[in-house]
Structure formats: structure tokens, C-alpha cells
Amino acid sequence: MASDQGRRALVVRGGWEGHAPVEATELFIPFLEKNGFEVRRADSPAPYADASYMSGVDLVVQCYTMGTIQPDELKGLEAAIRAGTGMAGWHGGIADSYRNSSDYLHLIGGQFACHPGKHPDEQEGTQADNFVPYTVNLLPEAAGHPITAGLTDFDLVTEQYWVLTDAYIDVLATTTQKVRPWDPWHREVTSPALWTRRWGEGRIFVTTPGHSLDVLQHDSVRTIIERGMLWASR
């Protein structure tokens, strides 16, 4: 993809430290700069409330798991996206942000519900208790999309997100939660693993893999995130 000069990106990172928000976003900032973005880093969603500043932001990259967002911050973010600012993120940094706000959920179109883990007898009380093998399945209709073109299904061993979503998302990839003997559900559940959303003049990109740095550095995951950021940008 050709780079455009003079674009501005706001990287908002923080919240739960288990997702290494600083280290994770630093993986992608050089890519943004190489593609002509001037990057500002923020450790809270406070800049969203500055309407004058946000009007000049072409892309928001958010890695902020849980935490809270104030009404004026969310109002500013939504207004900016509606006017053409793009938003991109991965994993809990976008799909498990600001649990205090149903309006944020409405904006993003999907919310983390759980990540079913290993058999209880195999769990040791660490993050790895939730690391399971699964496949990300790219949908045939996404074969020509600029985010997924040329990619194929791929396997990961990490958290597998079960997400709650609405019908106003464009799904590019899914993942299916199997039924295991110790699970309480009785049939397989397929969740979006990669989706986009149009909001006013703006674009939103979400992918659910990305719990840890090694997952973000997986060739397919990294490619999807890099392309997704460019796709979402104004």
C-alpha cells in the first residue's frame, strides 16, 4: 500500500498491564511512522475529549484493556470517528475496553465475553491457563479485502476470544469454540476474530488475537494489524 505523508495517529494505551500495552503498541509505531504518520502517545483516553485536536487525527490505535472512559471522552471519540477519523485495535485493547460504557460497545460492535481455557485439572493459576490451540478461519468473501488478501487460515495457541457482537459488523475471519467434555455449552460457537465497521465517515478495525507480544509478532497477525490500521485511517 502506498504511504501518504502528513497523517496523524493517536496511540492510546493503558489499562490492564497483562496485555503489555506499551510494549505492544511500540511494535507497530515504527510501521506507522514509516507510512507517513506523525504519532502521539497517550496513557489515557483524555485526548478524545479535545475536539480541536481530534479533528486532525487520521487514525486512533487503542490498546486499553478494561479501564474507564468519561462521557466527554467517549463523545469526542465517537464524533471524531463519525467525521472520518479511523480506529484500530486488537484483543482486549479494543474489544474489552471501558466496561462501564454500553455506548462504547455500540461504537465498536463487539465485546469480549470470555476465553475458555484448559481443563480445570491442567490449570496452574497463570495466564497460560487460558492458552488453547485454535484456528483463525478467513472467510471466502474476504479473499479480496485489502486487510486479508492473499492470507490463509492460521493456527495459534493463545487466548481464544468468545465475543458478543451485533449484526452491523463486516466479518472477515472467525474462530470456532469447540465443545469439550468439561464445558457447559452443548454446541460449537463461532465468533468473529476479525471485523470492520463503518461509522459515519469513519472506519473501525478490530481483530481479537493479540494477547501477548509473541502473538502480535506472528506473521499473519502482524500483517492483519498493519493492513487494518492503514485501512481504517482517514
Secondary structure in CASP SS format (residue, H / E / C, confidence):
PFRMAT SS
TARGET T0000
AUTHOR 0000-0000-0000
METHOD secondary structure of the structure
MODEL  1
M C 1.00
A C 1.00
S C 1.00
D C 1.00
Q C 1.00
G C 1.00
R E 1.00
R E 1.00
A E 1.00
L E 1.00
V E 1.00
V E 1.00
R E 1.00
G E 1.00
G E 1.00
W C 1.00
E H 1.00
G H 1.00
H H 1.00
A C 1.00
P H 1.00
V H 1.00
E H 1.00
A H 1.00
T H 1.00
E H 1.00
L H 1.00
F H 1.00
I H 1.00
P H 1.00
F H 1.00
L H 1.00
E H 1.00
K H 1.00
N C 1.00
G C 1.00
F E 1.00
E E 1.00
V E 1.00
R E 1.00
R E 1.00
A E 1.00
D C 1.00
S C 1.00
P C 1.00
A H 1.00
P H 1.00
Y H 1.00
A H 1.00
D C 1.00
A H 1.00
S H 1.00
Y H 1.00
M H 1.00
S C 1.00
G C 1.00
V C 1.00
D C 1.00
L E 1.00
V E 1.00
V E 1.00
Q E 1.00
C E 1.00
Y E 1.00
T E 1.00
M E 1.00
G C 1.00
T C 1.00
I C 1.00
Q C 1.00
P H 1.00
D H 1.00
E H 1.00
L H 1.00
K H 1.00
G H 1.00
L H 1.00
E H 1.00
A H 1.00
A H 1.00
I H 1.00
R H 1.00
A C 1.00
G C 1.00
T C 1.00
G E 1.00
M E 1.00
A E 1.00
G E 1.00
W E 1.00
H C 1.00
G H 1.00
G H 1.00
I H 1.00
A H 1.00
D C 1.00
S E 1.00
Y C 1.00
R C 1.00
N C 1.00
S C 1.00
S H 1.00
D H 1.00
Y H 1.00
L H 1.00
H H 1.00
L H 1.00
I H 1.00
G C 1.00
G E 1.00
Q E 1.00
F E 1.00
A E 1.00
C E 1.00
H C 1.00
P C 1.00
G C 1.00
K C 1.00
H C 1.00
P H 1.00
D H 1.00
E H 1.00
Q C 1.00
E C 1.00
G C 1.00
T C 1.00
Q H 1.00
A H 1.00
D H 1.00
N H 1.00
F C 1.00
V E 1.00
P E 1.00
Y E 1.00
T E 1.00
V E 1.00
N E 1.00
L E 1.00
L C 1.00
P H 1.00
E H 1.00
A H 1.00
A C 1.00
G C 1.00
H C 1.00
P C 1.00
I C 1.00
T C 1.00
A C 1.00
G C 1.00
L C 1.00
T C 1.00
D C 1.00
F E 1.00
D E 1.00
L E 1.00
V E 1.00
T E 1.00
E C 1.00
Q C 1.00
Y C 1.00
W E 1.00
V E 1.00
L E 1.00
T E 1.00
D C 1.00
A C 1.00
Y C 1.00
I C 1.00
D E 1.00
V E 1.00
L E 1.00
A E 1.00
T E 1.00
T E 1.00
T E 1.00
Q E 1.00
K C 1.00
V C 1.00
R C 1.00
P C 1.00
W C 1.00
D C 1.00
P C 1.00
W C 1.00
H C 1.00
R C 1.00
E C 1.00
V E 1.00
T E 1.00
S E 1.00
P E 1.00
A E 1.00
L E 1.00
W E 1.00
T E 1.00
R E 1.00
R E 1.00
W E 1.00
G C 1.00
E C 1.00
G E 1.00
R E 1.00
I E 1.00
F E 1.00
V E 1.00
T E 1.00
T C 1.00
P C 1.00
G C 1.00
H C 1.00
S C 1.00
L H 1.00
D H 1.00
V H 1.00
L H 1.00
Q C 1.00
H C 1.00
D H 1.00
S H 1.00
V H 1.00
R H 1.00
T H 1.00
I H 1.00
I H 1.00
E H 1.00
R H 1.00
G H 1.00
M H 1.00
L H 1.00
W H 1.00
A H 1.00
S C 1.00
R C 1.00
END
